[in-house]
């Protein structure tokens, strides 16, 4: 038989259950919100993969500049910032895999990153130098495979974004092989890779020169890149007859800074189209 006390207890228990259910719903909604925000867009994944391609080259370049005792402070900063960038971009790639191949490749990139950092902490030697070159190529190959999965060739802004990011990568690649040559890695393959990178940069520049509709500021930046590249590419390919490591280092940084402005323009456009 129900009493007033029993009815009161039942009502209190019911109230507590309702409060717990309400909190559970709120927690579920919050977790759902976080999971939605955690989804990384294809453009962001593509950008992270292209970043890794470039950063691997940049770290290797900086490693040999330090070995050559040239622009040491700037090179050390490049390595420090590069490691942070690699870790950040690998975290982006670790979200929402398309397939097992991508998942396995991201794991491989993580291992390569760990081994790269371990080697960077060791004293310089020719064998360690060779490892650094190998790691930069491993990061390149793995990131290329992932980038292909997220490219949308029908998106004009994205295609131009990829071309411009590739040009920045090529500048670091050229500088890497240039300074590695000065450090004694002067085999024919490295010379060929340098020349191929110069030729590919020429092709990329010709491609973005076809673009119509840049705002005045971006057009002016592109004009300066064309003028500067005509001069600086001669420095890159003259490593057999002259030694200009400081000019190469500074020219690479200057051209990359200019390309970054054009890249940002296309990245914003690509994100607007995707949204």
N, C-alpha and C positions, 0 to 999 in steps of 0.2 A: 504494500500500500504506500502510495506516494505521500510524503510529508512536505511541508514548506521547505524544510532543510534539504530534502532530497532534490526537490525542484530547483532550489538555488544552486546546489552542487552541479546538477546536470547543465544548467544554463551557463555556469562558469566554465565547465569543461568544453561545452560547445563554443563558447566565445574564444577560448584559448586555441581550439582546433582551427577556427576560422582565421584567427590572427596568424597562426603558423602557415596555413594554406596561402594566405595573402602574401606573407613574406617569401614563401617558396615561389610563388608566381613572379614576384618582383626580381628575385635572384635569377630565375630562369630567363626573364626578359633582359636583364643586365648581361648575363652570360651570352645570350643570343646576340645582343648588340655588339659585344666585344668580338664575337666570332665573325660578325659581318665586317667589322672594321679590319679584322686580321686578314681578310682575303686580299691578296695582292693582285693588282691588275696586270694584264699581259704586257702593257707598256712599261710598267715598273720592273717586271721580271726581265724584259728585254734590255732595259737600261742597266740593270744590275749585272747582267751577263756581259754586256759590252764594257762596263766599267772594269770588270775583272780582267778582260783581255788587255785593256790599257794598263791597269795597275801592275800586272805581272811584268810588263815590259819596263815600266817606270822604276820599279824596285830594282830590277836587274841593272838598268842603266846607272842608277844611283850607287849601287854596290861597286861597280867598276870605277866610277868617278872617285869614290873614297879611296879605292886601291891606288889610283893614279895621283892621289893627293891634290885633286882639283875640285874646286867648289865644294869642299867637304861639308861645311855647315849646311848648305842648301841640300846637298845629297842626303845627309843624315835626316834632315827634315822630310825629304821625299819618302824615305824608307819608313819613318815613324808614321807619317800620314797615310802611307800606302797600306801598312799593316792594319790600321784602323778601318780604312776603306774596304779592304778585303773581308775583314770580319763582318762589317756591316752589310756588304753586298751578298755574302754567303748566307747571312740570316734571311735576307729577302728571298733568295733562291730556295730556301728551305721551307717555304710556305706553299701549300696546295699544288702538289706535283701533278703533272699530266699523266705520267706513266712511270713504271719501274725503272726504265732506262734513265729518265731524268733524276729520279731519286738516287740511283746508284752513282750517277755522274757527280751529283752534288756532294755525296759522301767522298768520292775520289778527290774532288776539289778541296774538300776540307782536309784530307790527309796531305795533299800537296802543299796546302797553306801551312800546316803544322811543320812539315819537313823544311819548307822554305825558311820559316822563322827560326827553326833550330840551326840551320846552316848559317843564317845571317849572324847568329850569336857566336859563331866559331871564328878563330883567326883566319885571315885570308890565306888561301893556297890555290894553286892552279886547279887542283881537283875540286875544291869547293867552288871555284869560279865556274867550272864546267857544270857543276850541279845547279848553280843559280841559273845558268842559261837553260838547262833542261827543265827546271821548275817553271820558268817563265813560259816555255813552250807547252808544258803540260797544262798550265792554267789557261793558256790560249785555246788549245784544242778542246778542252772540256767546256769552256765557256761558249765557244763557237757552236758546239752541238746543242747546248741549251738555247742559245739565241735563235737558232733556226726554228725551234719549236714555237717561238712566240712572235715571229715576224709575220706581218700582214702586208704582203707585197701590193695589195690593192689600195692600201692607205698611202697616199702620196706624201703626207707630212711625216709619217713614220719611216717611209723609205728614205727620205732626205735626212731624217734624224740619224738613221743608221749610217748613211754615207759620211756625214760629218763626224760622228763618233769614231768611225773607222779611220778617218783622216788624223784625228788626234792620236789614236792608237799607232798609226803608221809613223808619226813623228817620233814617238817614244821608241818605236822599234828601230828606226833609222839611227837615233842617238845611241841606243843600246849596242848595236853592232859596231858603230863608229868607235865608241870608247872601249868596247871589248877588243877590237882590233888593236888599239893602242896598248892594251894589257897583254897582248901576245896571242889572242885568239884570232889569228889571221889566215885561217884556212879559206879555201875557195868558196865553200858553202856559205860562210858568214858574209863574204863579200857579195855573193850572189843574192843573199837574202836582203842585204842593204839596198842594192840596186833595184831589186824587185819592189821594195817598199817605196823607194823614190818614184818609180814608174807608177805604182798604184796611187800614190798621192796625187800625181799629175792627173790621173784619170778621175779621181774623186773631185778635184778642183774643177775640172772641165764639166763635171756633172752638175755641181751646185751653181756654176756660172750660167747654166741654162734656166735657172729658176727666174720667174717673172713675178713681180708683185711684192718684193721686199720693201719694207719701209725705208726711208732715206738713211736712217742711222745704220741699219744692217747692210744696206748697199754700200755705204762708205767703208764699213769694216771689211766687206768682201773685196772691195777695190784695193785696200791696203794689204790684204793677204796675198792677192795676185802679184802686187808689186814686190812685196817682201820675199815671196817664194822664188821668184825669178832670180833673185840674188843669192838667197841662202842655200838653195839646192846645190849650187856649185861647191859650197863649203862641205856639204855632206858627202859628195862623191869624190872629193879631192884628197881623201885620207892617205893615198899612196904618195902624194907629192907635198903635202903640208900637214901641219899639226895645229888644229884650231879647236881644241876641246871646249874652251870657255865660250867662244862664239857659237859653237854647236849647242851647248847647254842653254845659253841665253836665247838663241834663235828659236829653239824648240819651245821654251816656255812662252815666248812672245806670241808665236803662231798659235799655240794651244789656247792662250787666253783669248785671242781674237775669235777662234773657232767656237769657244765656249759660248760666246754671245749669240752666234748664229744657231748653235745647238739648242740653247735655251728657248729661242724663238720657236723652233720647230717642235720642241718638247711640249710647250704650252699648247700649241695648236693641236698636237696629237692627243693630248689629254682632254681637250675640249671636245674633239670628235668622238673619243671613247666614252665620255660621260653621258 
